[in-house]
């Protein structure tokens, strides 16, 4: 009886949400949302996990525990949330619909939500997929469908490539691409936000940066003042705004930055050309997170996938075109066919050819950076000069990102030494001179800062940042 009542309540909740969505303001209405004041108090609402009567558990995967919920019967479907730094809560209550044809598995990634904030050897993209497979084993699941939303789509693609023998199918929802293509990254998130809303949102960010409001207050207030138009098609309900602020962005310090730098370095171009694993790619017509060409570029990198565009949806397709999304998902699940072992083996050969060199580079970089931290920059520099004729222990992008970890700590002397190594290794790159110039500038050495910025602009006349910094430095001379 209790279960029956629970199902009735859940059905009412989903129908209510859908009815509200049909009447909601959309970005196409271009209605300006400006609040008269800043809200310092956020009403308390329970997590939807509680209202949905979800069974909660913490799964020990050896060096940390992952929060997990499971509901329904049938083919296992694991949901991978976005971010980096989001939580499983974004999937509630919508994926309750999938329990009718799947065993739905929700979880929080290490360092997020209700899972342990245990770094291990350090948060990495590889660590995240290894954690996911440990979860599969602990749940005693042979094969499952991996369903990734946004950044979670990047994890789904990586997991499927590495652990293909454990994957029945892959679903990508508004997914990150894992492609190094500049045509993807022209965000359109400001398209429907008015000048007045932008000004108000900037004011809210200033309050946050000056520590007059906390992160929850930042998330809540900017959403109320039109920031929802960046990724949503429909204006969220008041309850959705509250729960979004309270429960959908919970993570360890610097998790978003660390994981963002980790996963954005991968290039999966060509990885899925011969992929035999059934794949469903879902894109919202009004997903403004990336440039307009992004959907087509992702589709081209998954030539064997089923591709579906949702005409009245933004980034969160499952909450905006709910009925169409779940009917599409159900059909995909019902028609799944396990790929042949020989097909998987052939595909894995291609995957290794593309990904193994990248993995090797990232491993070598981690060793080199640890050498700097444990033995000092001088010994690391000697090691670099000894081996550079054979194989560099780092990439330009990798060492540049590493140098900025010292910039953020305001250890400009160390940042300068790191960037000098990058200049030595990549003397034909304008960007390494730009970074070194920035470090000199912030350390107070204007003469060397000007020299580096001049070199950078000479190499790349389109370096607007370099031109701006040069003008600023000369004004202060």
N, C-alpha and C positions, 0 to 999 in steps of 0.2 A: 504493500500500500504506500509506504514511504517513498519507494522508488518511482511509483506511478505519479504521485503528487509532485515529486521533484522534476520529472519529465514534463509535466503540465506547466509548471512554473517556468522552466527553461524555454519551452516552446513559446509561451506568452512573451518572454523577454526578447527572443529573437524576432518574433512577428512585430512587436512593439518597435524595436530598433529599425526594422525594415520600413514600417509605416512612417516613422519619423523621417527616415532617409528620403522617402518619396516626396515629403513636404518640405524638406530642408532647403536652405539657401545653398546654392552651388557657386563655384568660382565664376561661372558664366554670368551670374546675376550682378557681379561687380558691386556688391553692397559694401560700403565702408563700415568697419567695426572699430570704434574707438571708445574705450572706457574712460569715465571722468576721473578716476583715481587708480592708484596702485593698491592691489589687494595683498595685504600681509598675512591674512588668515585664510587658510584653505580648508574648506569643509572636509570632514572625515567621511569616507565611504569604505566599506569593506572590499577586499579583493574579490573579483568575480569568481575566483577559485572557491571561495567560501560560499557564495550564493549558489554556485552551481554544484555544490556538494562533491567537490573533486576529492578523490583519494590521493593524499600527499605522501611522498616518501623521499628519503635521501639515499641515493645509491653510492656506496663506497667504491671508488675506482682506484683504490690503492693510496694515492697521495692526496686525494681530496674527495669530498662528497658533492654529488650533483643533485640538485632538487629535481624531482620528476613527478609527473602525473600521468596516469594511463586510464583510458576509458574506451568502451566499445569492444567489438570482436571482429575477427577477420584478418586481412592482410595488414601487417604493422605499417604505420605511417608516422615517421618522426618529423616534428615541426622544428625548424631552425630559425630563430628570430633574427631580426636585423640589428643594426648598430654601426660599428661594434659598440656594445654596451647596453643594448636593449634587453628585454626579458620576455619570457613566454607569455606574459599577460596580454600582449597585443592580440593574441589569437582567440581570446575569450570575448564573447560567448559563441563566436561565429563557427568555430570548428566542432561545436557540439553536433552540427549537422552531419559531420563526416563519420561519427561513431556508428551510424546506421550501416555503413559499408566498409569500415576500417577499424582497426585497433589504433586509436590515436594516442601518440606519445608526445607529451609536452615536457620540455626541460629547460633549465637555465644553464648557460655555459659557465665554465669556471671563471670566477671573477665577476659574475653578474647575478642580479636578482637574489634568490635565496640559496644559491650554491656557495660553496666555500670560496673565499678570496685567497686562495693559496697559489702563489705564482709558480711554484716548482722551480725549474731552471730559468723561468722567465716566460711571460705570456708570448706565444707565437701562433701563427696561423697553423703550423703543423701540429702544435700541441692541441689545438682546438679539434682537429679531425681525429687525432689519436684518442682524445677524451671521448668523442662521440662513439667510436668503435668499442671502447671499453664499456660504455653504457649499454651498447647492443649486447655484448657478451653477458654482462651482469643481469640483463633482462631476459636472457636465454632466448634470444631471437636469432634465427638463422639468416634470413634475408628480410630487408624492409624497403619501403619507399622513402627516399629522403626528399623532404619538401622544404625548400629554402626561400625565405622572404628577405628581399633587399640584400644587405650584407650576408645574411644567412644563405642566400643563393650562391654567393662565392664559396662559402663553406660546403654547400651541397655539391657544387661542381668539383671541388678539390677532393672531397671525401669519395665521390663516385669514381674519380680518376685513380685514386690510390687503393681504395677498398672495393673495387668493382665486383668482386666475387660475392659481396654481401649486399648488393643493391639489386632490387627488383625493378625499380623505376625511379626517375628523378622528376621533380616538379619545381619549376622556378617561377617565383612571383615577384614582379618588379625587381628582378635580380641584378646585382652588380655583375659586371661582365668578365673581370679578370683579363682584360685586354689593354695593351698599351697603345691606345688609339686616341689622339687628341680630339677627334670629332665626337667622342662620347661625352667629354667633360664640360661642355658648355651648359651649365645649369640654367634652367628657365624658371627657377623657384620664385623669382620676384615679379613674374609676368602679371599676375592678377592682384598684387598687393599695391594699394594706393600710396601716394606720397605721404598722406597723413598717417597711414598705418606704419609705413617705414620709419617716419620720424618718431612715432610713439615707441616702436620696437627698439629703435636705437637708444631712446631715453631709458628704457627698461634695462638694456644691456649695460648702460653706463652705471646704473644703480647696482647692478650685479658686480661689475668690475671694481667699483668702489666699496664693495662688501656691505652695502646698505640693504640688500636683499640676498637670500640664499638661492641655491639651485632650484629647489622646488618652486619658490616664488617666481623665479625667472621663467621657468617652463610654463607655469600657470598663467602669468600675466601676458606673456607674449602671444600665447595661444588665443587669449581673449581679445587681443587687439589685431587680429588678422593674420597672425603667423601660420595658422592652419592652412592658409592658401598655398603655402610652399609645396605641400605634398598631397593634400587631401582634395578630393573633388567636392564633397559635401561638407558643410560646416558641422563640426562635431557637437553633440548634445552637451549640456552642462556637466552631466555625470561623466561623459567620456573625457572631457577636459580635466576634471578632477582626478579621475583614475589614471589618465595618461601621465599627469605630473607626479602622482604618488607612487605608481607601481611600474611604469613602462620604461623608466630610464634610471636604473640602479646598477652601479658598477664600481669597481675598485679605482683608486686614484690613478689617473693617466692611462686607464685601460683603453679608452677609445683611441687615444693618440698612438699608443704602442701597437695595438692590433691593426690600426689603420695603416701605419707605416709598414707593417709586416705583410699584409695581404695585397696591398696595392703594387707591390714590386713584382708580383708574378705575372707572367704573360702566357695565357692559355690559347694563343692563336694556333689553330690547327689541331688542338688536342681532341676535339670531338668529331673530326671529319669521318672517322670510321667507327664511331661509338655505336655499339649494338644495343645499348640499354635504352628501353623506351623512355622518352623524355617529353614533358609537356611544359612549354614556355608560355607564361601568361603576362601580358603587358597591358597597362592601362593607357588609353589614348591620351589622358591628361596627366600622366606621370611626368612631372616637371623636374624631377631630380637630376635628370641628365639632358643632354642635347636631343633634339628631335630625331637625329639619325641613330641614336643608341639602340632602339628596338630592332631596327633592321640589321645593325652590325652584330648584335647578339644572335639574331636569327641565323645570319650567315655562318656564325661559328658553331651552330648546332644544325647542320644541314639535314639531319635525319629526324629532327624533333617535330612534334605537333605544335603549331604556333597559334595562339589565340589572342586577339585584341579585344579588349573590353571598352566599348565606346563611351560609357558613362562612369568612368572610374579614373582615379589618380593612382597613388602609390599603393594604397591598401585595398586592393581589388576585392578581397574576400569580405570586406565590410561594406563595400559600396555597390557592387553588383553581385550580391550574395547568392541569389537563386541561380543565376547563370553560372557563376563560378563553381558552385558545388555540384551542379548537374554535369558540368564539363569534367570536374575532378572524378565524379562517380563513374562516368563513361570511360575515362582513362584507366581507372583502377580495374574495372570489369574486363577490359580488353587487354590487360597485361599478359605478355608472353615472356617467359624466362629465356634470355639469350643463350645461344649454344656456347659450350665451353671453348670450342675452337675459335669462335668469333671474339670472345673475350681475350683469349691469348694473343690473337693477332692485334687487337686494339691496344692491349697493354704494351706491346713492343713499341708502338707509335708514341704512347703516353710517356714511356721511359725515355725515349729519344729526346722528347721536348722538355720534360720536367726534370730529369736527373741532373743536367748541367746547372739548372737554376738552384736545385736543392744543394748541390755541392758548393756552389758559390756562397749561398747563405750560411752553410755550415762553416766554411772557411772564414767568413767574415765574423761570425760569432766567436770563433777561436781567436782571431786577431784582436777583436775588441776586448776580450777577456784578458789577453796578454797586456794590452795597454793599461787596464785597470789593476792587474795584479803585479806586473813587472815594471810598469812605467812607460811613458811615451818614448824615451830614448832607446830602450831595448827593443821596443816594437818597431821603431824606425829603422834600427840596424837590421832587424829580421826582414823588413820590407825591402831594403836595399840589397840584401843578400839574395832574395828569391825573385825579385821583380823581373829579371831576365827570362825566367821560366814561366811563372804563373803568378799573377797578382793575387794577394790574399784578400782583396776587397774590390768592390765596384765603385765607380764614381758616385752613384746615387746612395749606395750603402754607407760609404765613409762620410759623405756630406750630411746625411741624416744623423749619423753618429756624432759628428761635430756639433750639430745643433742641440744635442742633449747637454753639452757643456755651455752652450749659449743660454739655454733656459736656466741653468744654474748660476749664470753670470760669472762663470769661470772662463773669462775671455782669453786668458793666457793659454789655457789648455785647448780651447777651441781653435786658436791661431795655429798651434802646432799640428793639430789634426788636419785643418784645412791646407796647411803648407804641404803635408804629405799628398793630399789630393791634387794640388797644383803640380807637384813633381810627377805624379802618376799619370795625370791627364792634362798636359800643358796646352792641348788644343781645344779645351772646353772653356767657353766664356763664363759658364756658371760657377766653376770652382774659384775664379778670380772674384766674382761677385760676392760669394760667401766669405772669402778671406777678407775682402774689403769691408764687409759688414762687421766682421770680428775686430779688425783694426780700428774701425770707426768707434765701436762701442767701448773699446779699451782706451780710447783717447788719442790714438796715434793717427792724426789727420793726414800727415804726409804719406804714410804707407797706404792708408785707406784710399786717398785720391789716386795714387799710383795703380792700385788694384782695380778700382772702378774704371779708370781710364782704359786699362788693358781690356777689361770685360766689354766695354762699350765699343772699342775699336774692333774687337772680334765679332761682336753682335750689335750692329747699329739699332736693332729693334729692342734692345734691353732698356725699357722705359724706367725700370727701377734703378738701374745703374745711373742713368741720366739724372734722375731725380735726386739721388744721393750725392752725386757730384755737385750739382747746383747747391744743395744744402751745405755741403762741406766748404765750398768756395765762399758762400755767403758768410760763414762763420770764421773765415780766415782773417 
